[in-house]
Amino acid sequence: MCSSDLDRAPEVNSVFPCLPRAAIAPLAEWCFFWEWEPTRDQVRWMTSWDTTDRDIDRFAAGVRHLLAR
């Protein structure tokens, strides 16, 4: 398990959050991402360089919605 939601600061266009295990499969049905370190429930979320603030807001809202279940 990760010691925090983000155990390292974003360096480029990626973040490596740890998620509740039960949330990973429903999130993967909604959007593509890699399970980065499955033993720690850590995933890798990437953006492209043309990702807009609106894209990020929509993604964050979707993640919040699925995590609130």
C-alpha positions in Angstrom: 0.0 0.0 0.0 1.2 3.5 -0.8 2.1 5.8 2.1 0.1 8.6 0.4 -2.2 9.2 -2.6 0.7 10.5 -4.6 4.0 9.1 -3.3 6.0 11.1 -5.7 5.5 14.5 -7.2 4.5 14.8 -10.9 7.7 15.2 -13.0 6.2 15.4 -16.4 2.8 14.6 -17.8 2.1 11.7 -15.4 1.0 10.9 -11.8 1.2 7.7 -9.9 -1.7 7.6 -7.4 -2.5 4.7 -5.1 -6.2 3.9 -5.2 -8.6 1.8 -3.2 -8.3 -1.7 -4.8 -12.1 -1.8 -5.3 -12.0 1.3 -7.4 -9.4 0.2 -10.0 -11.6 -2.1 -12.1 -14.5 0.4 -12.3 -12.1 3.2 -13.2 -10.5 1.0 -15.9 -13.9 0.4 -17.4 -14.3 4.1 -17.8 -10.9 5.2 -18.9 -7.6 3.6 -19.9 -4.6 3.6 -17.6 -1.8 1.3 -16.5 -1.7 -0.5 -13.2 1.8 0.6 -12.4 2.5 -1.4 -9.2 -0.4 -3.7 -8.6 0.9 -5.0 -5.2 0.6 -1.4 -3.9 -2.7 -0.6 -5.8 -0.7 2.1 -7.7 -1.7 3.2 -11.2 -0.1 5.5 -13.8 -2.2 8.3 -15.2 -0.8 10.1 -18.2 -1.9 13.2 -20.1 -1.0 14.3 -23.6 0.6 17.7 -24.1 -2.6 19.0 -25.7 -4.8 18.0 -22.7 -6.9 21.0 -21.7 -8.0 22.2 -18.3 -11.5 21.1 -19.2 -10.3 17.6 -20.0 -8.6 17.4 -16.5 -11.7 18.8 -14.8 -13.9 16.2 -16.5 -11.5 13.4 -15.6 -11.2 14.5 -12.0 -15.0 14.7 -11.7 -15.3 11.2 -13.0 -12.7 9.8 -10.6 -14.4 11.6 -7.7 -17.7 10.1 -8.7 -16.4 6.6 -9.0 -14.4 6.9 -5.7 -17.5 8.1 -3.8 -19.5 4.9 -4.6 
